Amino acid sequence: MTAVADVPLLEINGLTWDTHGTARRLSPDPLTLDPGQSAVVVAGDAAEADAFTDLLLGLEAPVDGRISIDGRQIIMWGPAEREIGLVPADAGLLPHLTVERNLALAATRDDLAPSFARGRITFMARRMNIQGFLRSRPHELAHDERLNVALARALCRLQPVKVMVIEDRTGCGPCHAAVSGALGADPGLGVLVVTDDRTRVASLASPAHFWEIADVPES
């Protein structure tokens, strides 16, 4: 189905939420993102950034507002239903599993034949140019390589991914490789970087449209 003209891929409109007793919102409002674009949301600290990411993934509920993909409101959708993938700042790979097994966690489902998962893993490994790492474990890879594996894992999900959320956190390596990898992997993806330090992502070649997490004004 073709997306409706002039409807953003991602729109976050009037969203408010509570972080440790403080009402928060995005500024400016709304946030919009189209296919092939990237944008940055800047949080005051890691906890605030994590809280916003949880809202996007459906792990927490907002106080008010809308999150829409292709014009469809997803606030009431569960995490597995949302067409949103995640690349954690530290890649989030299970250290005791090989790269291939990490990918299999996203590609495998009980009602599908094992050959389907193997085919999906092979396809995504080639697409992300990580086929040489499949038998390696995360600690054997460089930071950027781990991020590419995490990106491949997110794209291995059986639910199609339209928006990729990429975390950027102080204390972790930079997110630039994951942003470039996501935009290069699928021209239809929208990429949303959620950072706790604007200076860390100032050198991103694209977007950059920046939004800030701010206090909700008192009425």
CYANA upper distance limits for C-alpha pairs under 8 A (distance plus 0.5 A):
  3 ALA  CA      7 VAL  CA      7.86
  3 ALA  CA     70 ASP  CA      6.61
  4 VAL  CA     70 ASP  CA      7.76
  4 VAL  CA     71 GLY  CA      8.28
  7 VAL  CA     70 ASP  CA      6.72
  7 VAL  CA     71 GLY  CA      6.55
  8 PRO  CA     32 THR  CA      6.54
  8 PRO  CA     33 LEU  CA      6.36
  8 PRO  CA     34 ASP  CA      5.76
  8 PRO  CA     69 ILE  CA      7.92
  8 PRO  CA     70 ASP  CA      6.62
  8 PRO  CA     71 GLY  CA      7.60
  9 LEU  CA     32 THR  CA      8.01
  9 LEU  CA     33 LEU  CA      6.27
  9 LEU  CA     34 ASP  CA      5.31
  9 LEU  CA     35 PRO  CA      6.65
  9 LEU  CA     68 SER  CA      8.35
  9 LEU  CA     69 ILE  CA      5.80
  9 LEU  CA     70 ASP  CA      5.22
  9 LEU  CA     71 GLY  CA      7.90
  9 LEU  CA    162 LYS  CA      8.30
  9 LEU  CA    163 VAL  CA      8.47
  9 LEU  CA    190 GLY  CA      7.72
 10 LEU  CA     31 LEU  CA      8.31
 10 LEU  CA     32 THR  CA      6.09
 10 LEU  CA     33 LEU  CA      5.53
 10 LEU  CA     34 ASP  CA      7.14
 10 LEU  CA     67 ILE  CA      7.86
 10 LEU  CA     68 SER  CA      6.20
 10 LEU  CA     69 ILE  CA      5.18
 10 LEU  CA     70 ASP  CA      6.98
 10 LEU  CA     71 GLY  CA      8.30
 10 LEU  CA    163 VAL  CA      7.92
 10 LEU  CA    190 GLY  CA      8.20
 11 GLU  CA     30 PRO  CA      7.32
 11 GLU  CA     31 LEU  CA      6.11
 11 GLU  CA     32 THR  CA      5.02
 11 GLU  CA     33 LEU  CA      7.05
 11 GLU  CA     66 ARG  CA      8.23
 11 GLU  CA     67 ILE  CA      6.38
 11 GLU  CA     68 SER  CA      5.67
 11 GLU  CA     69 ILE  CA      7.09
 11 GLU  CA     71 GLY  CA      8.23
 12 ILE  CA     29 ASP  CA      8.21
 12 ILE  CA     30 PRO  CA      6.08
 12 ILE  CA     31 LEU  CA      5.54
 12 ILE  CA     32 THR  CA      7.03
 12 ILE  CA     65 GLY  CA      8.09
 12 ILE  CA     66 ARG  CA      6.22
 12 ILE  CA     67 ILE  CA      5.12
 12 ILE  CA     68 SER  CA      6.96
 13 ASN  CA     29 ASP  CA      6.76
 13 ASN  CA     30 PRO  CA      5.06
 13 ASN  CA     31 LEU  CA      7.09
 13 ASN  CA     65 GLY  CA      6.30
 13 ASN  CA     66 ARG  CA      5.70
 13 ASN  CA     67 ILE  CA      7.09
 14 GLY  CA     25 ARG  CA      8.08
 14 GLY  CA     29 ASP  CA      7.07
 14 GLY  CA     30 PRO  CA      7.08
 14 GLY  CA     64 ASP  CA      7.46
 14 GLY  CA     65 GLY  CA      4.95
 14 GLY  CA     66 ARG  CA      6.93
 15 LEU  CA     25 ARG  CA      6.41
 15 LEU  CA     26 LEU  CA      7.54
 15 LEU  CA     62 PRO  CA      7.42
 15 LEU  CA     63 VAL  CA      8.02
 15 LEU  CA     64 ASP  CA      6.02
 15 LEU  CA     65 GLY  CA      4.41
 15 LEU  CA     66 ARG  CA      6.43
 15 LEU  CA     67 ILE  CA      8.10
 16 THR  CA     23 ALA  CA      7.23
 16 THR  CA     24 ARG  CA      5.99
 16 THR  CA     25 ARG  CA      5.18
 16 THR  CA     26 LEU  CA      8.19
 16 THR  CA     62 PRO  CA      6.48
 16 THR  CA     63 VAL  CA      5.97
 16 THR  CA     64 ASP  CA      5.75
 16 THR  CA     65 GLY  CA      6.75
 16 THR  CA    216 VAL  CA      8.00
 17 TRP  CA     23 ALA  CA      6.18
 17 TRP  CA     24 ARG  CA      5.82
 17 TRP  CA     25 ARG  CA      7.14
 17 TRP  CA     61 ALA  CA      8.21
 17 TRP  CA     62 PRO  CA      5.12
 17 TRP  CA     63 VAL  CA      5.34
 17 TRP  CA     64 ASP  CA      7.45
 18 ASP  CA     22 THR  CA      5.88
 18 ASP  CA     23 ALA  CA      5.10
 18 ASP  CA     24 ARG  CA      6.44
 18 ASP  CA     62 PRO  CA      7.88
 18 ASP  CA     63 VAL  CA      7.55
 19 THR  CA     23 ALA  CA      6.99
 19 THR  CA     24 ARG  CA      7.41
 19 THR  CA     48 GLU  CA      7.35
 19 THR  CA     51 ALA  CA      7.45
 22 THR  CA    215 ASP  CA      7.89
 23 ALA  CA    215 ASP  CA      6.52
 23 ALA  CA    216 VAL  CA      6.04
 24 ARG  CA    213 ILE  CA      7.14
 24 ARG  CA    214 ALA  CA      6.10
 24 ARG  CA    215 ASP  CA      5.19
 24 ARG  CA    216 VAL  CA      5.70
 25 ARG  CA    213 ILE  CA      6.22
 25 ARG  CA    214 ALA  CA      5.92
 25 ARG  CA    215 ASP  CA      6.64
 25 ARG  CA    216 VAL  CA      6.27
 26 LEU  CA     30 PRO  CA      8.02
 26 LEU  CA     31 LEU  CA      8.12
 26 LEU  CA    211 TRP  CA      6.94
 26 LEU  CA    212 GLU  CA      6.20
 26 LEU  CA    213 ILE  CA      5.26
 26 LEU  CA    214 ALA  CA      6.45
 27 SER  CA    211 TRP  CA      6.12
 27 SER  CA    212 GLU  CA      5.71
 27 SER  CA    213 ILE  CA      6.77
 27 SER  CA    214 ALA  CA      6.83
 28 PRO  CA    211 TRP  CA      6.75
 28 PRO  CA    212 GLU  CA      7.85
 31 LEU  CA    211 TRP  CA      7.85
 33 LEU  CA     37 GLN  CA      6.83
 33 LEU  CA     38 SER  CA      7.52
 33 LEU  CA     39 ALA  CA      7.59
 33 LEU  CA    190 GLY  CA      6.90
 34 ASP  CA    190 GLY  CA      6.54
 35 PRO  CA    187 PRO  CA      7.22
 35 PRO  CA    188 GLY  CA      5.09
 35 PRO  CA    189 LEU  CA      5.62
 35 PRO  CA    190 GLY  CA      5.32
 36 GLY  CA    183 LEU  CA      6.72
 36 GLY  CA    186 ASP  CA      8.34
 36 GLY  CA    187 PRO  CA      5.52
 36 GLY  CA    188 GLY  CA      5.89
 36 GLY  CA    189 LEU  CA      5.93
 36 GLY  CA    190 GLY  CA      5.88
 36 GLY  CA    191 VAL  CA      8.08
 37 GLN  CA    183 LEU  CA      8.28
 37 GLN  CA    189 LEU  CA      8.04
 37 GLN  CA    190 GLY  CA      5.80
 37 GLN  CA    191 VAL  CA      6.82
 37 GLN  CA    206 SER  CA      8.00
 37 GLN  CA    207 PRO  CA      6.98
 38 SER  CA    190 GLY  CA      6.38
 38 SER  CA    191 VAL  CA      4.93
 38 SER  CA    192 LEU  CA      6.11
 38 SER  CA    193 VAL  CA      7.94
 38 SER  CA    206 SER  CA      6.77
 38 SER  CA    207 PRO  CA      5.51
 38 SER  CA    208 ALA  CA      7.10
 38 SER  CA    209 HIS  CA      7.87
 39 ALA  CA    191 VAL  CA      6.94
 39 ALA  CA    192 LEU  CA      5.51
 39 ALA  CA    193 VAL  CA      6.66
 39 ALA  CA    206 SER  CA      8.28
 39 ALA  CA    207 PRO  CA      6.01
 39 ALA  CA    208 ALA  CA      5.99
 39 ALA  CA    209 HIS  CA      5.36
 39 ALA  CA    210 PHE  CA      6.56
 39 ALA  CA    211 TRP  CA      8.41
 40 VAL  CA    192 LEU  CA      6.25
 40 VAL  CA    193 VAL  CA      5.15
 40 VAL  CA    194 VAL  CA      6.38
 40 VAL  CA    195 THR  CA      7.74
 40 VAL  CA    207 PRO  CA      8.33
 40 VAL  CA    208 ALA  CA      7.26
 40 VAL  CA    209 HIS  CA      6.67
 40 VAL  CA    210 PHE  CA      5.34
 40 VAL  CA    211 TRP  CA      6.69
 41 VAL  CA    192 LEU  CA      7.83
 41 VAL  CA    193 VAL  CA      6.68
 41 VAL  CA    194 VAL  CA      5.35
 41 VAL  CA    195 THR  CA      6.79
 41 VAL  CA    210 PHE  CA      6.41
 41 VAL  CA    211 TRP  CA      5.26
 41 VAL  CA    212 GLU  CA      6.14
 41 VAL  CA    213 ILE  CA      7.59
 42 VAL  CA     49 ALA  CA      8.04
 42 VAL  CA    194 VAL  CA      6.66
 42 VAL  CA    195 THR  CA      5.66
 42 VAL  CA    196 ASP  CA      6.29
 42 VAL  CA    197 ASP  CA      7.11
 42 VAL  CA    198 ARG  CA      6.52
 42 VAL  CA    210 PHE  CA      7.72
 42 VAL  CA    211 TRP  CA      6.66
 42 VAL  CA    212 GLU  CA      5.32
 42 VAL  CA    213 ILE  CA      6.70
 43 ALA  CA     48 GLU  CA      6.32
 43 ALA  CA     49 ALA  CA      5.65
 43 ALA  CA    194 VAL  CA      7.86
 43 ALA  CA    195 THR  CA      6.58
 43 ALA  CA    196 ASP  CA      5.28
 43 ALA  CA    197 ASP  CA      7.66
 43 ALA  CA    212 GLU  CA      6.83
 43 ALA  CA    213 ILE  CA      5.83
 44 GLY  CA     48 GLU  CA      6.85
 44 GLY  CA     49 ALA  CA      7.89
 44 GLY  CA    196 ASP  CA      6.19
 44 GLY  CA    197 ASP  CA      7.88
 44 GLY  CA    213 ILE  CA      7.78
 45 ASP  CA     49 ALA  CA      6.79
 45 ASP  CA    196 ASP  CA      5.35
 45 ASP  CA    197 ASP  CA      8.04
 46 ALA  CA     50 ASP  CA      6.54
 46 ALA  CA    169 ARG  CA      7.03
 46 ALA  CA    170 THR  CA      8.19
 46 ALA  CA    195 THR  CA      8.20
 46 ALA  CA    196 ASP  CA      5.92
 47 ALA  CA     51 ALA  CA      6.70
 48 GLU  CA     52 PHE  CA      6.92
 48 GLU  CA    196 ASP  CA      8.39
 49 ALA  CA     53 THR  CA      6.79
 49 ALA  CA    194 VAL  CA      6.79
 49 ALA  CA    195 THR  CA      6.89
 49 ALA  CA    196 ASP  CA      6.61
 50 ASP  CA     54 ASP  CA      6.67
 51 ALA  CA     55 LEU  CA      7.03
 51 ALA  CA     60 GLU  CA      8.34
 52 PHE  CA     56 LEU  CA      7.10
 53 THR  CA     57 LEU  CA      6.79
 53 THR  CA    165 VAL  CA      8.24
 53 THR  CA    194 VAL  CA      7.76
 54 ASP  CA     58 GLY  CA      6.56
 54 ASP  CA     59 LEU  CA      5.41
 54 ASP  CA     60 GLU  CA      6.04
 55 LEU  CA     59 LEU  CA      6.52
 55 LEU  CA     60 GLU  CA      5.49
 55 LEU  CA     61 ALA  CA      6.51
 55 LEU  CA     62 PRO  CA      7.11
 56 LEU  CA     67 ILE  CA      8.18
 56 LEU  CA     84 ILE  CA      8.22
 57 LEU  CA     79 PRO  CA      6.00
 57 LEU  CA     82 ARG  CA      7.65
 57 LEU  CA     84 ILE  CA      7.22
 58 GLY  CA     75 ILE  CA      7.77
 58 GLY  CA     77 TRP  CA      7.53
 58 GLY  CA     78 GLY  CA      6.21
 58 GLY  CA     79 PRO  CA      5.40
 58 GLY  CA     82 ARG  CA      8.24
 59 LEU  CA     78 GLY  CA      8.36
 59 LEU  CA     79 PRO  CA      7.16
 61 ALA  CA     75 ILE  CA      8.03
 66 ARG  CA     73 GLN  CA      6.93
 66 ARG  CA     74 ILE  CA      8.17
 66 ARG  CA     75 ILE  CA      6.97
 67 ILE  CA     73 GLN  CA      6.29
 67 ILE  CA     74 ILE  CA      6.34
 67 ILE  CA     75 ILE  CA      6.41
 68 SER  CA     72 ARG  CA      5.46
 68 SER  CA     73 GLN  CA      4.82
 68 SER  CA     74 ILE  CA      6.15
 68 SER  CA     75 ILE  CA      8.26
 69 ILE  CA     73 GLN  CA      7.24
 69 ILE  CA     74 ILE  CA      7.64
 69 ILE  CA     83 GLU  CA      8.40
 74 ILE  CA     82 ARG  CA      7.47
 77 TRP  CA     81 GLU  CA      6.44
 77 TRP  CA     82 ARG  CA      6.90
 78 GLY  CA     82 ARG  CA      7.10
 80 ALA  CA    159 GLN  CA      7.86
 81 GLU  CA    159 GLN  CA      7.48
 82 ARG  CA    159 GLN  CA      8.24
 83 GLU  CA    159 GLN  CA      6.97
 83 GLU  CA    160 PRO  CA      6.28
 83 GLU  CA    161 VAL  CA      5.00
 83 GLU  CA    162 LYS  CA      5.93
 83 GLU  CA    163 VAL  CA      7.02
 84 ILE  CA    161 VAL  CA      5.79
 84 ILE  CA    162 LYS  CA      6.60
 84 ILE  CA    163 VAL  CA      5.36
 84 ILE  CA    164 MET  CA      6.22
 84 ILE  CA    165 VAL  CA      7.49
 85 GLY  CA    154 ALA  CA      5.78
 85 GLY  CA    155 LEU  CA      7.60
 85 GLY  CA    161 VAL  CA      6.27
 85 GLY  CA    162 LYS  CA      8.26
 85 GLY  CA    163 VAL  CA      6.83
 85 GLY  CA    164 MET  CA      5.21
 85 GLY  CA    165 VAL  CA      6.47
 86 LEU  CA    151 LEU  CA      8.04
 86 LEU  CA    154 ALA  CA      6.62
 86 LEU  CA    164 MET  CA      6.31
 86 LEU  CA    165 VAL  CA      5.34
 86 LEU  CA    166 ILE  CA      6.43
 86 LEU  CA    167 GLU  CA      8.23
 87 VAL  CA     91 ALA  CA      6.53
 87 VAL  CA     92 GLY  CA      8.19
 87 VAL  CA    147 LEU  CA      7.51
 87 VAL  CA    150 ALA  CA      6.18
 87 VAL  CA    151 LEU  CA      6.26
 87 VAL  CA    154 ALA  CA      7.51
 87 VAL  CA    164 MET  CA      7.92
 87 VAL  CA    165 VAL  CA      6.77
 87 VAL  CA    166 ILE  CA      5.28
 87 VAL  CA    167 GLU  CA      6.73
 87 VAL  CA    178 ALA  CA      8.15
 88 PRO  CA     92 GLY  CA      6.15
 88 PRO  CA    150 ALA  CA      8.06
 88 PRO  CA    166 ILE  CA      6.81
 88 PRO  CA    167 GLU  CA      5.69
 88 PRO  CA    168 ASP  CA      8.26
 89 ALA  CA    166 ILE  CA      7.63
 89 ALA  CA    167 GLU  CA      5.23
 89 ALA  CA    168 ASP  CA      5.68
 89 ALA  CA    169 ARG  CA      6.46
 89 ALA  CA    172 CYS  CA      6.76
 89 ALA  CA    173 GLY  CA      7.99
 89 ALA  CA    175 CYS  CA      7.59
 90 ASP  CA    147 LEU  CA      8.15
 90 ASP  CA    172 CYS  CA      6.65
 90 ASP  CA    173 GLY  CA      8.08
 91 ALA  CA    146 ARG  CA      6.44
 91 ALA  CA    147 LEU  CA      5.71
 91 ALA  CA    149 VAL  CA      8.27
 91 ALA  CA    150 ALA  CA      5.85
 92 GLY  CA    150 ALA  CA      7.60
 93 LEU  CA    102 ASN  CA      7.07
 93 LEU  CA    138 PRO  CA      7.18
 93 LEU  CA    146 ARG  CA      8.26
 93 LEU  CA    150 ALA  CA      7.33
 94 LEU  CA    102 ASN  CA      7.13
 94 LEU  CA    138 PRO  CA      8.03
 95 PRO  CA    137 ARG  CA      6.93
 95 PRO  CA    138 PRO  CA      6.15
 95 PRO  CA    139 HIS  CA      7.37
 96 HIS  CA    137 ARG  CA      7.51
 97 LEU  CA    101 ARG  CA      6.23
 97 LEU  CA    102 ASN  CA      6.67
 97 LEU  CA    137 ARG  CA      6.67
 97 LEU  CA    138 PRO  CA      8.38
 98 THR  CA    102 ASN  CA      6.74
 98 THR  CA    134 LEU  CA      7.05
 98 THR  CA    135 ARG  CA      5.90
 98 THR  CA    136 SER  CA      5.82
 98 THR  CA    137 ARG  CA      4.97
 98 THR  CA    138 PRO  CA      7.54
 99 VAL  CA    103 LEU  CA      6.80
 99 VAL  CA    133 PHE  CA      7.03
 99 VAL  CA    134 LEU  CA      5.28
 99 VAL  CA    135 ARG  CA      6.57
 99 VAL  CA    136 SER  CA      6.37
 99 VAL  CA    137 ARG  CA      6.33
 99 VAL  CA    138 PRO  CA      7.26
 99 VAL  CA    149 VAL  CA      7.57
100 GLU  CA    104 ALA  CA      6.68
100 GLU  CA    121 ILE  CA      7.82
100 GLU  CA    134 LEU  CA      5.19
100 GLU  CA    135 ARG  CA      6.83
101 ARG  CA    105 LEU  CA      6.97
102 ASN  CA    106 ALA  CA      7.95
102 ASN  CA    153 ARG  CA      7.59
103 LEU  CA    107 ALA  CA      6.89
103 LEU  CA    121 ILE  CA      6.97
103 LEU  CA    149 VAL  CA      8.32
103 LEU  CA    152 ALA  CA      7.72
103 LEU  CA    153 ARG  CA      5.32
103 LEU  CA    156 CYS  CA      7.31
104 ALA  CA    108 THR  CA      6.06
104 ALA  CA    117 ALA  CA      7.19
104 ALA  CA    118 ARG  CA      8.24
104 ALA  CA    121 ILE  CA      7.40
104 ALA  CA    153 ARG  CA      8.46
106 ALA  CA    153 ARG  CA      6.60
106 ALA  CA    154 ALA  CA      7.62
106 ALA  CA    156 CYS  CA      6.23
106 ALA  CA    157 ARG  CA      5.56
106 ALA  CA    158 LEU  CA      7.95
107 ALA  CA    117 ALA  CA      5.73
107 ALA  CA    120 ARG  CA      7.31
107 ALA  CA    121 ILE  CA      7.50
107 ALA  CA    153 ARG  CA      8.37
107 ALA  CA    156 CYS  CA      5.73
107 ALA  CA    157 ARG  CA      6.00
107 ALA  CA    158 LEU  CA      6.77
108 THR  CA    112 LEU  CA      7.73
108 THR  CA    114 PRO  CA      7.76
108 THR  CA    117 ALA  CA      5.87
112 LEU  CA    116 PHE  CA      7.15
112 LEU  CA    117 ALA  CA      8.26
113 ALA  CA    117 ALA  CA      7.72
114 PRO  CA    118 ARG  CA      6.87
115 SER  CA    119 GLY  CA      6.57
116 PHE  CA    120 ARG  CA      6.69
117 ALA  CA    121 ILE  CA      6.60
118 ARG  CA    122 THR  CA      6.63
119 GLY  CA    123 PHE  CA      6.60
120 ARG  CA    124 MET  CA      6.60
120 ARG  CA    156 CYS  CA      7.23
121 ILE  CA    125 ALA  CA      6.44
121 ILE  CA    156 CYS  CA      7.34
122 THR  CA    126 ARG  CA      6.80
122 THR  CA    131 GLN  CA      7.91
123 PHE  CA    127 ARG  CA      6.67
124 MET  CA    128 MET  CA      6.57
124 MET  CA    152 ALA  CA      6.58
124 MET  CA    155 LEU  CA      7.96
124 MET  CA    156 CYS  CA      7.24
125 ALA  CA    129 ASN  CA      6.24
125 ALA  CA    130 ILE  CA      5.51
125 ALA  CA    131 GLN  CA      5.37
125 ALA  CA    134 LEU  CA      8.41
125 ALA  CA    152 ALA  CA      7.36
126 ARG  CA    130 ILE  CA      6.87
126 ARG  CA    131 GLN  CA      6.22
127 ARG  CA    185 ALA  CA      7.36
128 MET  CA    148 ASN  CA      7.37
128 MET  CA    149 VAL  CA      8.41
128 MET  CA    152 ALA  CA      6.94
128 MET  CA    181 GLY  CA      7.90
128 MET  CA    185 ALA  CA      7.37
130 ILE  CA    134 LEU  CA      7.48
130 ILE  CA    145 GLU  CA      8.36
130 ILE  CA    148 ASN  CA      8.03
130 ILE  CA    149 VAL  CA      7.51
136 SER  CA    140 GLU  CA      6.90
136 SER  CA    141 LEU  CA      8.11
137 ARG  CA    141 LEU  CA      7.77
138 PRO  CA    146 ARG  CA      6.92
141 LEU  CA    145 GLU  CA      6.31
141 LEU  CA    146 ARG  CA      6.56
142 ALA  CA    146 ARG  CA      6.79
143 HIS  CA    147 LEU  CA      6.87
143 HIS  CA    173 GLY  CA      7.13
144 ASP  CA    148 ASN  CA      6.82
144 ASP  CA    175 CYS  CA      8.48
144 ASP  CA    177 ALA  CA      6.30
144 ASP  CA    178 ALA  CA      7.82
145 GLU  CA    149 VAL  CA      6.82
146 ARG  CA    150 ALA  CA      6.70
147 LEU  CA    151 LEU  CA      6.60
147 LEU  CA    175 CYS  CA      8.29
147 LEU  CA    177 ALA  CA      7.66
147 LEU  CA    178 ALA  CA      6.23
148 ASN  CA    152 ALA  CA      6.63
148 ASN  CA    177 ALA  CA      7.83
148 ASN  CA    178 ALA  CA      6.49
148 ASN  CA    181 GLY  CA      7.35
149 VAL  CA    153 ARG  CA      6.61
150 ALA  CA    154 ALA  CA      6.77
151 LEU  CA    155 LEU  CA      6.80
151 LEU  CA    178 ALA  CA      7.24
151 LEU  CA    181 GLY  CA      8.21
151 LEU  CA    182 ALA  CA      7.56
152 ALA  CA    156 CYS  CA      6.59
153 ARG  CA    157 ARG  CA      7.48
154 ALA  CA    161 VAL  CA      8.26
155 LEU  CA    160 PRO  CA      7.96
155 LEU  CA    161 VAL  CA      6.92
157 ARG  CA    161 VAL  CA      8.02
161 VAL  CA    189 LEU  CA      8.08
162 LYS  CA    188 GLY  CA      7.61
162 LYS  CA    189 LEU  CA      5.62
162 LYS  CA    190 GLY  CA      6.87
163 VAL  CA    189 LEU  CA      6.13
163 VAL  CA    190 GLY  CA      5.20
163 VAL  CA    191 VAL  CA      6.28
163 VAL  CA    192 LEU  CA      7.72
164 MET  CA    182 ALA  CA      7.90
164 MET  CA    189 LEU  CA      7.45
164 MET  CA    190 GLY  CA      6.71
164 MET  CA    191 VAL  CA      5.36
164 MET  CA    192 LEU  CA      6.67
165 VAL  CA    191 VAL  CA      6.53
165 VAL  CA    192 LEU  CA      5.34
165 VAL  CA    193 VAL  CA      6.34
165 VAL  CA    194 VAL  CA      7.63
166 ILE  CA    175 CYS  CA      7.73
166 ILE  CA    178 ALA  CA      7.75
166 ILE  CA    179 VAL  CA      7.72
166 ILE  CA    191 VAL  CA      7.69
166 ILE  CA    192 LEU  CA      6.65
166 ILE  CA    193 VAL  CA      5.24
166 ILE  CA    194 VAL  CA      6.79
167 GLU  CA    175 CYS  CA      7.72
167 GLU  CA    193 VAL  CA      6.29
167 GLU  CA    194 VAL  CA      5.54
167 GLU  CA    195 THR  CA      6.62
168 ASP  CA    172 CYS  CA      7.89
168 ASP  CA    174 PRO  CA      7.17
168 ASP  CA    175 CYS  CA      6.24
168 ASP  CA    193 VAL  CA      7.31
168 ASP  CA    194 VAL  CA      6.48
168 ASP  CA    195 THR  CA      5.04
168 ASP  CA    196 ASP  CA      7.36
168 ASP  CA    200 ARG  CA      8.45
169 ARG  CA    173 GLY  CA      8.41
169 ARG  CA    195 THR  CA      6.27
169 ARG  CA    196 ASP  CA      6.21
169 ARG  CA    197 ASP  CA      7.78
170 THR  CA    196 ASP  CA      7.23
170 THR  CA    197 ASP  CA      7.43
174 PRO  CA    200 ARG  CA      7.63
174 PRO  CA    201 VAL  CA      8.39
175 CYS  CA    179 VAL  CA      6.96
175 CYS  CA    201 VAL  CA      8.34
176 HIS  CA    180 SER  CA      6.72
176 HIS  CA    201 VAL  CA      8.21
176 HIS  CA    204 LEU  CA      7.18
177 ALA  CA    181 GLY  CA      6.42
178 ALA  CA    182 ALA  CA      6.47
179 VAL  CA    183 LEU  CA      6.78
179 VAL  CA    191 VAL  CA      7.45
179 VAL  CA    193 VAL  CA      8.44
180 SER  CA    184 GLY  CA      6.52
181 GLY  CA    185 ALA  CA      6.36
182 ALA  CA    186 ASP  CA      7.08
182 ALA  CA    189 LEU  CA      7.73
182 ALA  CA    191 VAL  CA      7.66
183 LEU  CA    187 PRO  CA      6.44
183 LEU  CA    189 LEU  CA      7.05
183 LEU  CA    190 GLY  CA      8.12
183 LEU  CA    191 VAL  CA      7.75
195 THR  CA    200 ARG  CA      8.48
195 THR  CA    201 VAL  CA      8.28
197 ASP  CA    201 VAL  CA      8.07
198 ARG  CA    202 ALA  CA      6.73
204 LEU  CA    208 ALA  CA      7.64
